Amino acid sequence: MSKTILSVDDSKSIRDMIGFTLKPRGYDVIGAGDGVEGLATLAANKVALVVCDLNMPNMNGIEMIRKVREDRAYDGLPIVMLTTEAQKEKMKEAKDAGATGWIVKPFDEAKLVSVVAKLIG
């Protein structure tokens, strides 16, 4: 049975690129356009890992991570930020909120695959 990855990004092209990168490697990839939709999609699916943008409408990635981490049902769920932001302060804020890792866009496919494999096999 394949593992499901939730890609939360307001850019459909980024969600598609994540899918094109991970699906051939045996992962199911589902998407959401912002943090609010991401929380709803997470609640409706069995997800092994979340890849989340930082800057999104309605609810940004850090706010979404905080909401996920408030729910004990998601203890241990890896959440990787995938964003154009590279400032140390933002990275620390995301880590403090509960992010597992951070990848800067544009992402290297091999790096994304490596991070996913390391976190969920």
C-alpha positions in Angstrom: 0.0 0.0 0.0 1.4 3.4 -1.0 1.9 6.2 1.5 -0.1 9.4 1.0 1.5 12.8 0.9 -0.5 16.0 1.3 0.9 18.9 -0.7 -0.5 22.3 0.5 0.4 25.2 -1.8 -1.6 28.0 -3.4 0.3 27.3 -6.7 -1.3 24.4 -8.6 1.9 24.1 -10.7 3.9 23.4 -7.5 1.4 20.9 -6.3 1.5 19.2 -9.7 5.4 19.2 -9.7 5.4 17.5 -6.3 3.0 14.9 -7.7 5.1 14.4 -10.8 8.2 13.9 -8.7 6.7 11.6 -6.0 4.0 9.5 -7.8 6.5 7.6 -10.0 8.3 6.6 -6.8 5.2 5.0 -5.3 3.6 7.7 -3.3 0.1 8.9 -3.6 0.0 12.8 -3.6 -3.1 14.8 -2.8 -3.3 18.6 -2.8 -4.8 21.6 -1.1 -4.7 25.3 -2.1 -4.2 26.8 1.4 -4.0 26.0 5.1 -7.7 25.9 5.6 -8.2 23.4 2.8 -5.1 21.6 3.9 -6.6 21.0 7.4 -9.8 19.7 5.9 -8.0 17.4 3.5 -5.8 16.1 6.3 -8.8 15.3 8.4 -10.5 13.4 5.5 -7.5 11.3 4.5 -4.8 9.0 6.1 -1.7 11.1 5.4 1.9 10.0 6.1 3.6 13.4 5.4 2.7 17.0 4.7 4.6 19.3 2.3 3.5 22.8 3.0 4.1 26.3 1.5 4.6 29.2 3.9 2.9 32.1 2.1 -0.7 31.2 1.2 -4.1 33.0 1.4 -6.6 32.3 4.2 -4.2 30.4 6.4 -0.4 30.4 6.0 1.8 27.4 6.5 3.0 28.3 10.0 -0.6 28.8 11.2 -1.5 25.5 9.6 1.4 23.7 11.3 0.3 25.1 14.7 -3.2 23.8 14.1 -2.0 20.4 13.2 0.3 20.2 16.2 -2.6 21.1 18.5 -4.3 17.9 17.5 -2.9 14.8 19.2 -4.2 12.6 16.4 -1.3 14.0 14.3 1.5 13.4 16.8 4.6 12.3 14.8 3.3 13.4 11.4 6.2 14.9 9.5 5.6 18.4 8.0 8.1 19.8 5.6 8.0 23.5 4.6 8.6 24.0 0.9 8.9 27.7 0.3 10.8 30.5 -1.5 11.6 32.0 2.0 15.1 31.3 3.2 15.4 33.7 6.2 16.7 32.1 9.4 13.9 33.8 11.4 11.2 32.2 9.3 12.9 28.8 9.5 13.1 29.1 13.3 9.4 30.2 13.5 8.4 27.2 11.4 10.5 24.8 13.5 9.1 26.3 16.7 5.6 25.7 15.3 6.4 22.1 14.7 7.9 21.8 11.2 10.1 18.8 10.7 12.1 20.2 7.8 12.5 23.0 5.3 13.2 23.0 1.5 13.7 26.2 -0.5 11.9 26.6 -3.9 12.7 26.0 -6.6 13.2 22.5 -5.2 15.6 19.9 -6.4 13.7 16.7 -7.2 16.4 14.5 -5.8 16.4 16.5 -2.5 12.6 16.2 -2.2 12.7 12.5 -2.9 15.5 12.0 -0.4 13.7 14.0 2.4 10.5 12.1 1.8 12.2 8.7 1.8 14.1 9.6 5.0 11.0 10.7 6.8 8.5 8.1 5.7 10.4 5.4 3.8 
